[in-house]
Amino acid sequence: MDRDNNMLSKIQDKLVVSCQALPEEPLHSPFIMGRMAYAAFLGGAGGIRANSVEDIHEIKKHVDLPIIGIIKRVYDDCDVFITPTLKEIDELCAEGVDMIALDATDRIRPDGSTISELFPMIREKYKNQLFMADCSTYEEAMKAAELGFDCVGTTLSGYTEATKGKSLPDFELVEKLVKNSSVPVISEGGISTPEELKRMYELGVNAAVVGSAITRPMDITKRFMKAVRKQEG
C-alpha cells in the first residue's frame, strides 16, 4: 500500500458508516454486518468502519469500499479495548484493511505500555499501513499526529474518565483540531442527525463516521421510546 495514494482522499467529504454489533447485541453476526455494509453502500456511504476480522472478511464480499478496521478486545480490567495491543494490529494487517484505528488515549494499555511507547513499534513494523488515532482530547490527538498517525479521530471524546459528561458530538474539539492538527481530522462519536453531520463538514473535517444512528436499531428504538414515555407521563 502506498501511503501517498491512500484512502483519506477516497473518503474525503464522504460518510463512513460504522457497521458493528458486539456479542451481547441482537445483530451480532458477520453475515448481518455484511448486509448492513451493503445497505450503507447502496445508501451512498463512502467507507465502512468495522470490528473484528470475521466481520471485515464478510463485508469485503459485499462492498468495495475503503474499510477502517478495529478489533474490540477486553483485557482484564484495562479500559483500553479498541485494538489495544500489537496482537490485534497483526490480525488486522493479515486480513488486510485500508486503515487500522486504535485507541490513542493517554491511558495505560493491557501490556503496561502507553501509546507513545507502543505506536513507534507498530509504525516500524508496518511502515505502509494507514493508522487512525481514536482520541478523547485535543492533547491526545496532537500527540498522535506527532507520533506519526495518518489521521486523528474524536472517537473517544466523552468515553474516558477525563472527558466523562462531554456533550456530543464534540464540535469544540473538532474545530480546534481542524485548525491546528498537522494531519486530517475524522469526526466520530455522537453524530445522530444529518444537521450535525453537515456541521462537521462545515468545520472542515476530512470525513465523518456515523454508527449508532444508522446501524443500531435497538439504540434507535430506545431513543424514540424516550419520547413515548414522556408522552405517557
C-alpha positions as CSV (number, residue, x, y, z in Angstrom):
1,M,0.0,0.0,0.0
2,D,1.3,3.4,-0.9
3,R,0.6,5.8,1.9
4,D,0.9,8.7,-0.5
5,N,-2.1,7.5,-2.5
6,N,-4.3,6.5,0.3
7,M,-7.9,6.1,1.3
8,L,-8.0,9.6,3.0
9,S,-8.6,11.1,-0.4
10,K,-11.2,8.5,-1.2
11,I,-13.3,9.2,1.8
12,Q,-12.8,13.0,1.9
13,D,-16.1,14.8,2.3
14,K,-17.9,11.5,2.4
15,L,-19.8,9.5,5.1
16,V,-18.1,6.5,6.7
17,V,-20.7,4.2,8.2
18,S,-19.8,2.1,11.3
19,C,-21.2,-1.4,11.0
20,Q,-20.6,-3.0,14.4
21,A,-22.5,-5.3,16.8
22,L,-21.0,-6.7,19.9
23,P,-21.7,-10.2,21.2
24,E,-24.4,-9.1,23.6
25,E,-26.3,-7.3,20.8
26,P,-29.0,-8.9,18.7
27,L,-27.4,-8.1,15.3
28,H,-24.1,-9.7,16.2
29,S,-23.2,-11.7,13.2
30,P,-20.7,-11.4,10.3
31,F,-23.5,-12.2,7.9
32,I,-25.7,-9.4,9.2
33,M,-22.8,-6.9,9.2
34,G,-22.0,-7.8,5.6
35,R,-25.6,-7.0,4.6
36,M,-25.5,-3.9,6.8
37,A,-22.4,-2.6,5.0
38,Y,-24.1,-3.4,1.6
39,A,-27.1,-1.3,2.7
40,A,-24.8,1.5,3.7
41,F,-23.1,1.3,0.3
42,L,-26.5,1.4,-1.5
43,G,-27.3,4.5,0.6
44,G,-24.2,6.3,-0.7
45,A,-21.6,5.6,2.1
46,G,-18.0,6.3,1.0
47,G,-16.4,4.0,3.6
48,I,-17.1,1.4,6.3
49,R,-15.7,1.1,9.9
50,A,-15.9,-2.5,11.1
51,N,-15.0,-4.5,14.2
52,S,-13.3,-8.0,14.0
53,V,-11.5,-9.9,11.3
54,E,-14.6,-12.1,10.8
55,D,-16.9,-9.1,10.1
56,I,-14.4,-7.4,7.9
57,H,-13.9,-10.6,5.8
58,E,-17.6,-10.9,5.3
59,I,-18.0,-7.2,4.5
60,K,-15.4,-7.4,1.8
61,K,-17.6,-9.9,0.0
62,H,-20.4,-7.4,-0.4
63,V,-18.8,-4.0,-0.8
64,D,-15.8,-2.5,-2.5
65,L,-15.3,0.5,-0.1
66,P,-12.4,1.6,2.0
67,I,-12.5,0.0,5.4
68,I,-11.4,1.3,8.8
69,G,-10.7,-1.9,10.7
70,I,-10.7,-2.3,14.5
71,I,-10.7,-5.2,17.0
72,K,-12.5,-4.6,20.2
73,R,-11.0,-6.9,22.8
74,V,-11.1,-6.6,26.6
75,Y,-8.1,-7.5,28.7
76,D,-8.8,-7.9,32.4
77,D,-9.8,-4.6,33.9
78,C,-8.0,-2.4,31.3
79,D,-10.0,0.5,29.9
80,V,-8.3,0.4,26.5
81,F,-10.1,-2.1,24.3
82,I,-10.1,-0.7,20.7
83,T,-7.3,-2.5,19.0
84,P,-5.4,-2.5,22.3
85,T,-2.2,-4.5,21.6
86,L,0.2,-5.4,18.8
87,K,-1.6,-8.8,18.5
88,E,-4.8,-7.1,17.2
89,I,-2.7,-5.0,14.8
90,D,-1.1,-8.2,13.4
91,E,-4.5,-9.8,12.9
92,L,-5.9,-6.8,11.0
93,C,-2.9,-6.5,8.8
94,A,-3.0,-10.2,8.0
95,E,-6.7,-9.7,6.9
96,G,-5.9,-6.6,5.0
97,V,-7.7,-3.3,5.7
98,D,-7.2,0.1,4.2
99,M,-6.8,1.7,7.6
100,I,-6.5,0.5,11.2
101,A,-7.9,2.5,14.1
102,L,-6.7,2.1,17.6
103,D,-7.1,3.7,21.0
104,A,-4.6,6.6,21.1
105,T,-5.6,8.0,24.5
106,D,-3.0,8.5,27.2
107,R,-4.3,5.6,29.3
108,I,-2.2,2.6,30.1
109,R,-2.6,-0.3,27.7
110,P,-3.1,-4.0,28.6
111,D,0.7,-4.7,28.3
112,G,1.5,-1.8,30.6
113,S,2.7,0.5,27.8
114,T,1.5,3.9,26.7
115,I,0.6,4.8,23.1
116,S,3.9,6.8,22.9
117,E,5.8,3.6,23.6
118,L,3.7,1.3,21.5
119,F,3.0,3.2,18.3
120,P,6.6,3.7,17.2
121,M,7.0,-0.1,17.3
122,I,3.8,-0.5,15.3
123,R,4.9,2.0,12.7
124,E,8.3,0.4,12.4
125,K,6.7,-3.0,11.7
126,Y,4.0,-1.7,9.3
127,K,5.6,1.2,7.5
128,N,3.0,1.3,4.7
129,Q,-0.2,0.7,6.7
130,L,-2.5,3.6,7.4
131,F,-3.4,4.2,11.1
132,M,-6.1,6.3,12.6
133,A,-5.8,7.6,16.2
134,D,-9.0,7.3,18.3
135,C,-8.6,10.1,20.8
136,S,-10.6,11.8,23.5
137,T,-8.8,15.1,24.0
138,Y,-7.0,17.7,21.9
139,E,-3.7,16.9,23.6
140,E,-4.0,13.2,22.8
141,A,-4.8,14.0,19.1
142,M,-1.9,16.4,18.8
143,K,0.4,13.8,20.4
144,A,-0.9,11.1,18.0
145,A,-0.1,13.3,15.0
146,E,3.4,13.9,16.4
147,L,3.8,10.1,16.8
148,G,3.1,9.5,13.1
149,F,-0.6,8.6,12.9
150,D,-2.1,9.3,9.4
151,C,-5.2,10.9,10.8
152,V,-6.8,11.7,14.2
153,G,-10.4,10.9,15.2
154,T,-12.6,12.3,18.0
155,T,-14.0,8.7,18.6
156,L,-13.4,8.6,22.4
157,S,-14.4,12.1,23.5
158,G,-17.0,11.5,26.2
159,Y,-16.0,7.9,26.8
160,T,-12.9,8.3,29.0
161,E,-12.6,9.4,32.7
162,A,-11.1,12.7,31.6
163,T,-14.0,13.5,29.2
164,K,-16.9,12.0,31.0
165,G,-20.1,14.1,30.6
166,K,-18.8,15.8,27.5
167,S,-21.6,17.0,25.2
168,L,-21.6,15.0,22.0
169,P,-20.9,15.4,19.2
170,D,-17.8,17.3,20.3
171,F,-17.9,20.3,17.9
172,E,-15.5,22.2,20.0
173,L,-12.8,19.5,19.8
174,V,-13.3,19.1,16.1
175,E,-13.0,22.8,15.4
176,K,-9.8,23.1,17.4
177,L,-8.2,20.1,15.8
178,V,-9.1,21.1,12.2
179,K,-7.4,24.5,12.9
180,N,-4.3,23.0,14.4
181,S,-3.7,19.4,13.5
182,S,-0.9,18.6,11.0
183,V,-2.9,15.5,9.8
184,P,-6.5,15.1,8.6
185,V,-9.3,15.0,11.2
186,I,-12.1,12.4,11.2
187,S,-15.1,13.2,13.3
188,E,-16.6,10.3,15.1
189,G,-18.8,10.0,18.2
190,G,-22.4,11.1,18.9
191,I,-23.4,12.3,15.4
192,S,-27.1,11.5,15.4
193,T,-28.7,13.8,12.8
194,P,-28.0,14.9,9.2
195,E,-27.7,18.5,10.6
196,E,-24.9,17.5,13.0
197,L,-23.1,15.8,10.2
198,K,-23.4,18.8,7.9
199,R,-21.9,21.0,10.7
200,M,-18.9,18.7,10.9
201,Y,-18.2,19.2,7.2
202,E,-18.6,22.9,7.6
203,L,-16.0,22.8,10.3
204,G,-13.6,21.2,7.8
205,V,-13.2,17.5,8.8
206,N,-11.7,15.2,6.2
207,A,-14.6,12.7,6.8
208,A,-17.1,11.7,9.5
209,V,-18.1,8.4,10.9
210,V,-21.7,7.7,11.9
211,G,-22.7,4.4,13.6
212,S,-25.5,4.0,16.1
213,A,-27.8,6.5,14.4
214,I,-27.7,4.3,11.3
215,T,-26.8,0.8,12.1
216,R,-28.1,0.1,15.7
217,P,-31.9,-0.4,15.6
218,M,-32.1,-1.3,19.2
219,D,-30.5,2.0,20.2
220,I,-32.5,4.0,17.7
221,T,-35.7,2.4,19.2
222,K,-34.7,3.4,22.7
223,R,-34.3,7.0,21.6
224,F,-37.8,7.0,20.2
225,M,-39.2,5.3,23.3
226,K,-37.9,8.1,25.4
227,A,-40.4,10.4,23.6
228,V,-43.2,7.8,24.1
229,R,-42.6,7.5,27.8
230,K,-42.6,11.3,28.2
231,Q,-45.9,11.4,26.4
232,E,-47.3,8.7,28.7
233,G,-46.0,10.6,31.7
